């Protein structure tokens, strides 16, 4: 059995590099708890402490999430291109060391963590598309990917965890907008019908290609957006229907860099010009 564990980040070191003593940590913990109780509540009621990826003997892959408090049933959905499982933990923050983790266990090859709007979203990149089930018991959430494994957590209480089958409802793109930023960058804003959409954004030469699996693109948005007059690196945006999904091709002029991020129902792709290196080595003249 192969097991990969991603744990909570450490928060006990001082600014000068020395570690706090155990006694001092306890004192500070009591003071912090009293402060939190006195102020009413913290911003998040729950914290993601660790993630384990386990290869089961029957071929399934289990993801076990350890929370700081009793967990609620998360909302999960999947995409086929690329193959992914996306999980939303409402009212929870991430206590993991990094937001991007390399995980190689079973069908799972990578994990990304995004915190936004009072929730934590986990995106698991898979080697192939597989069915999945979700079980919750106490502070733990377990996701079984493929195989015939039952959702059974090793706990003292023999009670069976609740099974949740994933819903398969279509999402859609409702609007595509473009604007010029303060630094002359081009910003593409894509609005979705809900916040379940996961995109695969990649650079390909002078183009940026954003693919949305299982997303409906209305007929009125399937066209070319000419944005040359905005004076940004972006020249045009082409929106297409691609099988059971949609695709945006962003064409630029000259060298550029880009970043993409998603907040709720909106996704942003910022494209900024990069200056060419004008320094050229001059040949040495021999006397």
C-alpha positions as CSV (number, residue, x, y, z in Angstrom):
1,X,0.0,0.0,0.0
2,X,1.4,3.4,-1.0
3,X,0.6,6.4,1.2
4,X,1.3,10.0,0.6
5,X,0.7,12.5,3.4
6,X,0.5,16.3,3.2
7,X,0.4,17.9,6.7
8,X,-0.4,21.1,8.3
9,X,2.1,23.9,8.2
10,X,4.1,24.7,11.4
11,X,3.3,27.9,13.2
12,X,5.5,27.7,16.3
13,X,8.8,29.4,15.2
14,X,9.8,32.9,16.3
15,X,10.8,35.7,14.0
16,X,14.5,35.3,15.1
17,X,14.5,31.6,14.1
18,X,14.4,30.2,17.7
19,X,11.5,27.8,18.6
20,X,9.1,28.6,21.4
21,X,9.3,26.3,24.4
22,X,6.5,23.8,25.0
23,X,5.3,25.6,28.1
24,X,5.3,29.0,26.4
25,X,3.3,27.5,23.5
26,X,0.7,26.3,25.9
27,X,0.4,29.7,27.5
28,X,0.1,31.4,24.2
29,X,-2.4,28.9,23.1
30,X,-4.6,29.6,26.2
31,X,-4.3,33.4,25.6
32,X,-5.1,33.0,21.9
33,X,-8.1,30.8,22.6
34,X,-9.4,33.2,25.2
35,X,-9.0,36.1,22.7
36,X,-10.9,34.2,20.0
37,X,-13.8,33.3,22.4
38,X,-14.0,36.8,23.7
39,X,-14.1,38.3,20.2
40,X,-17.0,36.0,19.1
41,X,-15.6,33.7,16.5
42,X,-12.7,33.2,14.0
43,X,-13.1,33.9,10.3
44,X,-13.2,30.1,9.6
45,X,-14.9,27.5,11.7
46,X,-12.7,24.6,10.4
47,X,-9.2,24.1,9.2
48,X,-7.8,21.5,6.8
49,X,-4.9,19.9,8.6
50,X,-3.7,17.1,6.3
51,X,-4.4,15.2,3.1
52,X,-3.5,11.5,2.6
53,X,-3.5,9.7,-0.7
54,X,-3.6,5.9,-0.3
55,X,-3.4,3.2,-2.9
56,X,-5.9,0.5,-1.9
57,X,-5.4,-3.3,-2.6
58,X,-8.4,-3.4,-4.9
59,X,-7.1,-0.8,-7.3
60,X,-8.9,2.2,-5.7
61,X,-7.3,5.4,-4.5
62,X,-8.5,6.9,-1.3
63,X,-8.1,10.6,-0.3
64,X,-8.4,11.2,3.4
65,X,-8.8,14.8,4.6
66,X,-8.2,15.5,8.3
67,X,-10.1,18.6,9.6
68,X,-9.6,20.4,12.9
69,X,-13.3,20.0,13.8
70,X,-16.2,17.8,12.7
71,X,-16.5,18.1,8.9
72,X,-19.6,18.8,6.8
73,X,-20.2,17.0,3.6
74,X,-18.2,18.8,0.9
75,X,-19.5,19.5,-2.6
76,X,-17.6,17.6,-5.3
77,X,-17.6,17.4,-9.0
78,X,-15.4,16.1,-11.8
79,X,-14.1,17.1,-15.2
80,X,-12.9,14.9,-18.0
81,X,-10.6,17.1,-20.0
82,X,-8.3,17.3,-18.1
83,X,-9.4,14.6,-15.7
84,X,-9.9,16.2,-12.3
85,X,-11.8,15.9,-9.0
86,X,-12.8,19.3,-7.5
87,X,-13.9,19.5,-3.8
88,X,-15.2,22.6,-2.0
89,X,-14.9,22.8,1.8
90,X,-17.3,25.5,2.8
91,X,-16.4,27.6,5.9
92,X,-12.9,26.1,6.0
93,X,-9.4,27.4,5.6
94,X,-6.2,25.6,4.6
95,X,-3.5,24.8,7.1
96,X,-1.3,23.0,4.6
97,X,2.3,24.2,4.0
98,X,1.9,24.9,0.3
99,X,-1.0,25.6,-2.1
100,X,0.4,23.3,-4.7
101,X,1.5,19.7,-3.8
102,X,2.9,16.9,-5.9
103,X,1.1,13.7,-5.0
104,X,1.8,10.4,-6.8
105,X,-0.5,7.7,-5.5
106,X,-2.8,5.6,-7.6
107,X,-4.8,7.8,-10.1
108,X,-3.8,11.0,-8.2
109,X,-0.8,12.9,-9.6
110,X,-1.1,16.5,-8.2
111,X,-3.2,18.7,-5.8
112,X,-3.9,22.4,-5.8
113,X,-5.5,24.3,-2.9
114,X,-7.3,27.7,-3.4
115,X,-8.9,29.7,-0.6
116,X,-11.6,32.2,-1.6
117,X,-14.9,33.6,-0.4
118,X,-15.1,31.7,2.9
119,X,-14.2,28.3,1.5
120,X,-11.2,26.1,0.5
121,X,-11.2,24.4,-3.0
122,X,-9.1,21.4,-3.6
123,X,-8.3,20.4,-7.2
124,X,-6.9,16.9,-7.7
125,X,-5.3,16.2,-11.1
126,X,-5.8,12.6,-12.1
127,X,-4.2,10.2,-14.6
128,X,-7.6,9.3,-16.0
129,X,-11.3,9.8,-15.4
130,X,-12.7,7.6,-12.6
131,X,-16.0,7.5,-10.6
132,X,-15.8,8.7,-7.0
133,X,-17.8,8.5,-3.8
134,X,-17.5,10.8,-0.7
135,X,-17.9,9.8,2.9
136,X,-17.8,11.9,6.1
137,X,-17.3,10.7,9.6
138,X,-16.2,13.0,12.5
139,X,-13.2,15.2,11.6
140,X,-12.4,13.1,8.5
141,X,-13.5,13.2,4.8
142,X,-12.8,10.3,2.6
143,X,-13.0,10.2,-1.2
144,X,-12.7,6.9,-2.9
145,X,-11.6,7.1,-6.6
146,X,-12.4,4.0,-8.7
147,X,-12.1,0.4,-7.5
148,X,-14.6,-1.4,-5.4
149,X,-13.5,-0.2,-2.0
150,X,-16.2,0.6,0.5
151,X,-16.2,3.9,2.4
152,X,-15.1,2.6,5.8
153,X,-13.0,4.8,8.1
154,X,-10.9,3.1,10.8
155,X,-12.6,4.6,13.9
156,X,-13.8,3.2,17.2
157,X,-17.4,4.0,16.5
158,X,-18.8,1.3,14.1
159,X,-21.4,3.7,12.7
160,X,-21.4,3.8,8.9
161,X,-20.4,7.0,7.1
162,X,-22.8,8.9,4.9
163,X,-22.4,8.3,1.2
164,X,-22.9,11.1,-1.3
165,X,-23.2,10.5,-5.0
166,X,-21.9,13.3,-7.2
167,X,-24.3,15.3,-9.2
168,X,-23.8,15.8,-12.9
169,X,-25.4,19.1,-13.9
170,X,-24.1,21.3,-16.7
171,X,-22.5,24.6,-16.1
172,X,-22.4,27.4,-18.6
173,X,-20.5,30.6,-19.6
174,X,-22.9,33.6,-19.3
175,X,-20.5,36.4,-20.3
176,X,-17.1,37.2,-21.7
177,X,-15.7,40.7,-21.0
178,X,-12.5,42.5,-21.7
179,X,-10.9,45.6,-20.2
180,X,-7.6,47.4,-20.0
181,X,-5.8,47.5,-16.7
182,X,-3.8,50.2,-14.9
183,X,-0.5,48.9,-16.3
184,X,-1.9,48.5,-19.8
185,X,-2.5,44.8,-19.3
186,X,-5.4,43.1,-20.9
187,X,-7.9,41.4,-18.5
188,X,-10.3,38.8,-19.8
189,X,-13.2,38.1,-17.4
190,X,-15.3,35.0,-17.9
191,X,-18.6,34.7,-15.9
192,X,-20.1,31.3,-15.3
193,X,-23.6,30.2,-14.3
194,X,-22.1,28.7,-11.1
195,X,-18.8,28.3,-9.3
196,X,-18.2,24.6,-10.1
197,X,-16.2,25.2,-13.3
198,X,-12.6,24.3,-13.4
199,X,-10.4,25.5,-16.3
200,X,-7.2,24.2,-17.9
201,X,-5.3,27.3,-19.0
202,X,-2.0,26.9,-21.0
203,X,0.3,29.0,-23.1
204,X,0.9,28.0,-26.7
205,X,3.3,30.4,-28.5
206,X,1.5,33.7,-29.0
207,X,-1.7,32.2,-27.8
208,X,-3.3,31.3,-24.5
209,X,-5.8,28.5,-24.6
210,X,-8.4,28.1,-21.9
211,X,-10.4,24.9,-22.0
212,X,-13.6,24.3,-20.0
213,X,-14.9,20.8,-19.7
214,X,-18.6,20.2,-19.4
215,X,-19.4,23.8,-19.9
216,X,-22.1,25.2,-22.3
217,X,-21.2,28.2,-24.5
218,X,-24.3,30.1,-25.8
219,X,-24.5,30.7,-29.5
220,X,-24.3,34.5,-29.1
221,X,-20.9,34.1,-27.4
222,X,-19.4,31.7,-29.9
223,X,-17.5,34.4,-31.9
224,X,-14.3,36.5,-32.2
225,X,-13.8,39.5,-29.9
226,X,-11.5,42.0,-31.6
227,X,-9.8,44.0,-28.9
228,X,-7.0,45.6,-30.8
229,X,-8.2,49.2,-30.1
230,X,-7.7,48.7,-26.3
231,X,-3.9,49.1,-26.7
232,X,-3.0,45.9,-24.7
233,X,-0.9,42.9,-25.7
234,X,-4.2,41.1,-26.5
235,X,-5.3,41.3,-30.1
236,X,-8.3,39.0,-30.2
237,X,-10.3,36.4,-28.2
238,X,-12.0,33.5,-30.0
239,X,-14.7,31.5,-28.2
240,X,-15.5,28.1,-29.6
241,X,-17.7,25.1,-28.6
242,X,-15.5,22.0,-28.3
243,X,-17.5,18.7,-27.9
244,X,-19.0,18.7,-24.5
245,X,-17.2,21.9,-23.4
246,X,-15.9,25.3,-24.5
247,X,-12.6,26.8,-25.5
248,X,-11.2,30.3,-25.5
249,X,-8.1,31.2,-27.6
250,X,-6.5,34.5,-26.6
251,X,-4.1,35.9,-29.3
252,X,-1.4,38.4,-28.3
253,X,1.2,40.5,-30.1
254,X,4.8,40.5,-28.9
255,X,6.3,38.9,-25.8
256,X,3.9,38.6,-22.8
257,X,3.3,37.0,-19.5
258,X,0.0,35.9,-18.0
259,X,-1.7,34.8,-14.9
260,X,-5.2,33.2,-14.3
261,X,-7.3,32.9,-11.2
262,X,-10.9,32.2,-10.3
263,X,-13.1,33.8,-7.7
264,X,-16.5,32.3,-7.3
265,X,-18.4,32.4,-10.6
266,X,-15.8,34.6,-12.3
267,X,-12.5,33.7,-13.9
268,X,-9.8,36.2,-14.8
269,X,-6.9,35.9,-17.2
270,X,-4.5,38.9,-17.1
271,X,-2.0,39.3,-20.0
272,X,0.9,41.8,-19.6
273,X,3.5,42.8,-22.1
274,X,7.1,41.9,-21.4
275,X,9.9,44.2,-22.6
276,X,12.5,42.5,-24.9
277,X,16.1,42.4,-23.8
278,X,17.8,45.0,-25.9
279,X,21.3,44.2,-24.5
280,X,23.4,42.7,-27.1
281,X,27.0,41.6,-26.7
282,X,29.4,43.8,-28.7
283,X,32.3,42.0,-30.4
284,X,35.7,42.9,-29.0
285,X,38.0,44.8,-31.3
286,X,41.6,43.6,-31.4
287,X,44.4,46.1,-31.7
